[in-house]
Amino acid sequence: MPDKPSGKVSVRLWTGMQTSDPFQDVGASSWNLLRSAYEGLTALDDKLVPQPMLAKSWKVSDDAKTYTFALRDDVLFHNEKPMVASDVKYSLDYYRSKSLGKANLSSVGSVDVVDEHTVAIHLKRPSGGLAADLANPIVVPIVPSGSADGGKLATTPIGTGPYQIESFEPQVRGVLKPFAGYKPLTTPAAGLAGRKVALIDTLEFLLVADDQVAAAGLETGEFDLVPRVPTSDIKRFSSLPGAKVLTGPGSGSVSISMNLGKGPLDDPRIRQALTYAIDKSAMLDVTAFGFGRIANSFHPPEVNWYLKDAEDYWPYAHDPEKAKKLLAEAGYDGQPIVVFAGSPPYQEQNAVILQQQAQAVGLKLTVQKMDQTTFITRTANSDYQMSSTGSPFRASPDLFYNQYYCGGGSAKNQYGYCDPSYDAGFEKASATIDQAQRNQLFAGLEKKLKDDAVILPLYINDVAVGVSNKISGFTPNVYDWLIVWNVWISS
């Protein structure tokens, strides 16, 4: 490992890059850039255990309703100002009110400054998973007080990470440079936690939506890192002279989302009919060329809350005749349902296959493709009927199941789902500290979501990253995090 940064590395991003404001871009692809510049109080290690990052330690009250974080006193923002407790309070409060991901902290009631290097987070309800929630790979970022007001981070990004954003052109490119004031932790690097060192002088991220164009760039040397190499090219690329493709099991889920607040999907029989109509294997084989695992759950076996009985429970074997019967019982009259698809090609491909399979049972779907910014905004604001989508794993089961929590209101979440018994079960599971008990309770919630035909997982992607032979220190991981710190140019 060299002792100072050198050289330039070009990285392909497949979608996202809509803004350098970390509160307004919650896409997994965008965070492959943003996580080098922004950090949270905690970070996930390679076992998904939250570790200290900007906080040096924390303690939890006996009732699991107050988390007190002791902050590091050696952290500088990219504007050279030291991080203090008021910055943390500002960031958490701003996230809870303005971020597209604000639902992730819906359990937080208030944040108090205890002293210059201590903050207390008070929860509305007990939670055993807040430290992991804050360490979500799409982190709750800590920024200087006032820096996010009026969308200023989109033009003047300021984080705490080993790299700082030198320039950013939405939907085109972002350039990162090492931050000289960064002080790495001394703990060993593990996942997103531990020691992080910037060893590349210029990191250029380029948005290339077309997988084939990106793959060609790996062959020609235009790109040095290409996440999500097309599955159709993996075998061929194994013989490239100047690069290689590193593959392995992944954890990103591909799924269909349904909005129960939009007719006719408010009728569970319509949702069940759609689920019976789907042949998941066709989507995996056609869209992903078989590189992945058919899934009945959003949680892969690698995460520490995976339970096989929850994965195995799937009451919707492919059964077109049963789908037709349910549609008849529901009085379905051919009303079209619009399926949104964003920029990644697999979303449109899966939507088209879904459309064909639904048509075979008499269900009419219309596919509408749109740019990723519009896709994220409309689905996040519940302005859709169905979407063909995908997402990284969640840092904790709390974050995943919180998406369907309604809190006693009427369809407050983006899926239009509101069930008092589900809410009560979520509150109990989230408040439980014992890991084994938490796992069992969350598994029960997953079964309920399946019974109610609310979730529709399809498959889990494999990881495939094209890497130039000039790069050292890079290792792909099951969580599909593109980690570019502790990576250097060897020649």
Long-range contacts (C-beta under 8 A, 24 or more apart in sequence): 1-197, 1-199, 1-473, 1-486, 1-488, 2-199, 2-488, 4-199, 5-178, 5-198, 5-199, 5-200, 5-201, 6-199, 6-200, 6-201, 6-488, 6-489, 7-200, 7-201, 7-202, 7-488, 7-489, 8-200, 8-201, 8-202, 8-203, 8-204, 9-200, 9-202, 9-203, 9-204, 9-224, 9-225, 9-468, 9-471, 9-484, 9-487, 9-489, 10-204, 10-206, 10-217, 10-222, 10-223, 10-224, 10-225, 11-203, 11-204, 11-205, 11-206, 11-223, 11-224, 11-225, 11-226, 11-227, 11-482, 11-484, 12-205, 12-206, 12-208, 12-214, 12-217, 12-218, 12-223, 12-225, 12-226, 12-227, 13-205, 13-206, 13-207, 13-208, 13-227, 14-207, 14-208, 14-209, 14-211, 14-214, 14-227, 14-228, 14-343, 14-344, 15-207, 15-209, 15-342, 15-343, 15-344, 15-372, 16-207, 16-372, 17-168, 17-170, 17-171, 17-172, 17-173, 17-174, 17-205, 17-207, 18-170, 18-171, 18-372, 18-373, 18-376, 19-153, 19-154, 19-168, 19-170, 20-153, 20-154, 20-155, 20-157, 20-165, 20-168, 20-174, 21-148, 21-151, 21-153, 21-154, 21-157, 22-139, 22-141, 22-143, 22-153, 22-159, 23-94, 23-95, 23-98, 23-99, 23-100, 23-101, 23-141, 23-148, 23-153, 24-99, 24-100, 24-151, 24-154, 25-100, 26-99, 26-100, 26-101, 26-138, 26-376, 26-380, 27-138, 27-372, 27-376, 28-137, 28-138, 28-252, 28-391, 28-392, 28-480, 29-227, 31-137, 31-138, 31-139, 32-205, 32-227, 32-481, 32-482, 33-165, 33-174, 33-176, 33-205, 34-141, 35-137, 35-139, 35-161, 35-192, 35-481, 36-161, 36-162, 36-163, 36-176, 36-198, 36-203, 36-484, 36-485, 37-78, 37-157, 37-159, 37-161, 37-163, 37-164, 37-165, 37-176, 38-139, 38-141, 38-142, 38-143, 38-159, 38-160, 38-161, 39-139, 39-141, 39-142, 39-159, 39-160, 39-161, 40-134, 40-135, 40-136, 40-139, 40-140, 40-141, 40-142, 41-69, 41-71, 41-88, 41-134, 41-135, 41-140, 41-142, 42-131, 42-132, 42-134, 42-135, 43-135, 43-139, 43-191, 43-192, 43-193, 43-194, 44-132, 44-135, 44-136, 44-137, 44-191, 44-192, 44-193, 44-395, 45-190, 45-191, 45-192, 45-193, 45-194, 46-190, 46-191, 46-477, 47-190, 47-191, 47-304, 48-132, 48-191, 48-303, 48-304, 48-395, 48-396, 49-132, 49-304, 50-131, 50-132, 50-134, 50-135, 50-395, 51-135, 51-187, 51-190, 51-193, 51-194, 52-185, 52-193, 53-135, 53-185, 53-193, 54-83, 54-88, 54-142, 54-160, 58-131, 60-130, 60-433, 63-126, 64-123, 64-126, 64-127, 64-128, 64-431, 64-433, 65-122, 65-123, 65-125, 65-126, 65-127, 66-120, 66-121, 66-122, 66-123, 67-120, 67-121, 67-123, 67-130, 67-131, 68-114, 68-118, 68-119, 68-120, 68-121, 69-118, 69-119, 69-120, 69-121, 70-117, 70-118, 71-117, 71-118, 71-119, 72-117, 73-117, 74-183, 75-160, 75-183, 76-160, 76-181, 76-182, 76-183, 77-143, 77-144, 77-158, 77-159, 77-160, 78-157, 78-158, 78-159, 78-160, 78-164, 78-179, 78-181, 79-144, 79-158, 80-181, 81-144, 83-142, 83-144, 83-160, 84-116, 84-117, 85-113, 85-114, 85-115, 85-116, 85-117, 85-118, 85-119, 86-113, 86-145, 87-142, 87-143, 87-144, 87-145, 88-119, 88-142, 89-113, 89-119, 90-143, 90-144, 90-145, 90-146, 91-140, 91-141, 91-142, 91-143, 91-148, 92-119, 92-121, 92-140, 94-143, 94-148, 95-140, 95-141, 98-148, 99-140, 100-376, 100-377, 100-380, 101-136, 101-138, 101-140, 103-402, 103-403, 103-413, 103-414, 104-133, 104-136, 104-140, 104-399, 104-402, 105-133, 105-140, 106-402, 106-405, 106-407, 107-402, 107-430, 125-427, 125-430, 125-431, 126-430, 126-431, 127-398, 127-430, 127-431, 128-398, 128-430, 128-431, 128-432, 128-433, 128-438, 129-396, 129-397, 129-398, 129-399, 129-430, 129-438, 130-398, 132-395, 132-396, 132-398, 132-399, 133-395, 133-396, 133-398, 133-399, 135-192, 135-395, 136-394, 136-395, 136-396, 136-399, 137-192, 137-392, 137-395, 137-479, 137-481, 138-392, 161-196, 162-196, 162-197, 162-198, 162-485, 163-198, 163-203, 163-484, 163-485, 171-207, 171-373, 172-206, 172-207, 173-204, 173-205, 173-206, 173-207, 174-204, 174-205, 175-202, 175-203, 175-204, 175-205, 176-202, 176-203, 176-204, 176-205, 177-201, 177-202, 177-203, 189-485, 189-486, 191-477, 191-479, 191-481, 192-481, 192-483, 195-486, 196-485, 196-486, 197-485, 197-486, 198-485, 199-473, 199-485, 199-486, 199-487, 199-488, 200-484, 200-487, 200-488, 200-489, 203-484, 209-343, 209-344, 209-345, 210-345, 211-345, 215-466, 218-243, 218-466, 218-468, 219-243, 221-468, 223-466, 223-468, 224-467, 224-468, 224-470, 224-471, 225-465, 225-466, 225-467, 225-468, 225-471, 225-474, 225-482, 225-484, 226-465, 226-466, 226-467, 227-465, 227-466, 227-480, 227-482, 228-464, 228-465, 229-464, 229-465, 229-466, 231-288, 231-289, 231-290, 231-291, 231-462, 231-464, 232-289, 234-291, 234-464, 237-466, 242-468, 242-469, 242-470, 243-466, 243-467, 243-468, 243-469, 244-466, 244-467, 244-469, 245-464, 245-465, 245-466, 245-467, 246-463, 246-464, 246-465, 246-467, 246-475, 246-476, 247-291, 247-462, 247-463, 247-464, 247-465, 247-476, 248-462, 248-463, 248-476, 248-478, 249-293, 249-300, 249-302, 249-460, 249-462, 249-463, 249-478, 250-292, 250-300, 250-460, 250-461, 250-462, 250-463, 250-478, 250-479, 250-480, 251-300, 251-302, 251-303, 251-392, 251-393, 251-460, 251-478, 251-479, 251-480, 252-390, 252-391, 252-392, 252-393, 252-460, 252-461, 252-480, 253-295, 253-298, 253-300, 253-390, 253-391, 253-392, 253-393, 253-457, 253-458, 253-459, 253-460, 253-461, 254-283, 254-287, 254-288, 254-292, 254-346, 254-350, 254-389, 254-390, 254-457, 254-458, 254-459, 254-460, 254-461, 255-298, 255-389, 255-390, 255-391, 255-455, 255-456, 255-457, 255-458, 256-339, 256-350, 256-354, 256-386, 256-387, 256-388, 256-389, 256-456, 256-458, 257-379, 257-384, 257-386, 257-387, 257-389, 257-415, 257-456, 258-385, 258-386, 258-415, 258-453, 258-454, 258-456, 259-382, 259-384, 259-385, 259-386, 259-414, 259-415, 259-416, 260-411, 260-415, 260-416, 260-417, 260-454, 261-382, 261-411, 261-415, 261-416, 262-384, 262-385, 262-416, 263-335, 264-330, 264-332, 264-335, 264-337, 265-337, 265-385, 265-386, 265-416, 266-416, 267-330, 268-452, 268-453, 269-326, 269-327, 269-329, 269-330, 270-326, 270-327, 270-330, 270-332, 270-363, 271-453, 271-454, 272-316, 272-323, 272-326, 272-453, 273-322, 273-323, 273-324, 273-326, 273-327, 273-330, 273-332, 273-361, 273-363, 274-323, 274-358, 274-363, 274-453, 274-456, 275-316, 275-453, 275-456, 276-316, 276-317, 276-318, 276-319, 276-320, 276-322, 276-323, 276-326, 276-361, 277-318, 277-320, 277-323, 277-357, 277-358, 277-360, 277-361, 277-363, 278-316, 278-318, 278-354, 278-357, 278-456, 278-458, 279-318, 279-357, 280-318, 280-458, 280-459, 282-353, 282-357, 283-349, 283-350, 283-353, 283-354, 283-458, 283-459, 284-458, 284-459, 286-349, 286-353, 287-346, 287-349, 287-350, 287-353, 288-346, 288-459, 288-461, 288-462, 291-461, 291-462, 291-464, 292-459, 292-460, 292-461, 292-462, 293-459, 293-460, 293-462, 294-458, 294-459, 295-457, 295-458, 295-459, 295-460, 296-450, 296-457, 297-446, 297-457, 298-391, 298-393, 298-394, 298-400, 298-455, 298-457, 299-393, 299-397, 299-400, 300-393, 300-460, 300-478, 302-478, 302-479, 303-393, 304-435, 305-396, 305-397, 305-435, 305-438, 305-439, 305-442, 307-439, 307-440, 307-443, 309-443, 310-442, 310-443, 310-446, 310-447, 313-446, 313-447, 313-450, 314-450, 315-450, 315-451, 316-450, 316-453, 320-360, 320-361, 323-361, 323-363, 324-361, 324-362, 327-361, 327-362, 327-363, 332-362, 332-363, 334-362, 334-364, 335-364, 336-364, 336-365, 336-366, 337-363, 337-364, 337-365, 337-366, 337-385, 337-386, 338-365, 338-366, 338-367, 338-368, 338-384, 338-385, 338-386, 339-365, 339-366, 339-367, 339-368, 339-385, 339-386, 339-387, 339-388, 340-368, 340-369, 340-370, 340-375, 340-378, 340-379, 340-384, 340-385, 340-386, 340-387, 340-388, 341-367, 341-368, 341-369, 341-370, 341-375, 341-387, 341-388, 342-369, 342-370, 342-371, 342-372, 342-375, 342-376, 342-387, 342-389, 343-371, 343-372, 343-375, 344-372, 344-390, 346-390, 347-387, 347-388, 347-389, 347-390, 348-388, 350-388, 350-458, 351-388, 354-388, 379-414, 380-414, 381-414, 382-411, 382-413, 382-414, 382-415, 382-416, 390-461, 392-479, 392-480, 393-479, 397-429, 397-438, 397-439, 397-442, 398-429, 398-430, 401-426, 401-429, 401-430, 401-442, 401-445, 401-446, 402-426, 402-430, 404-449, 404-454, 415-454, 417-452, 417-454, 419-448, 419-452, 421-448, 422-448, 422-449
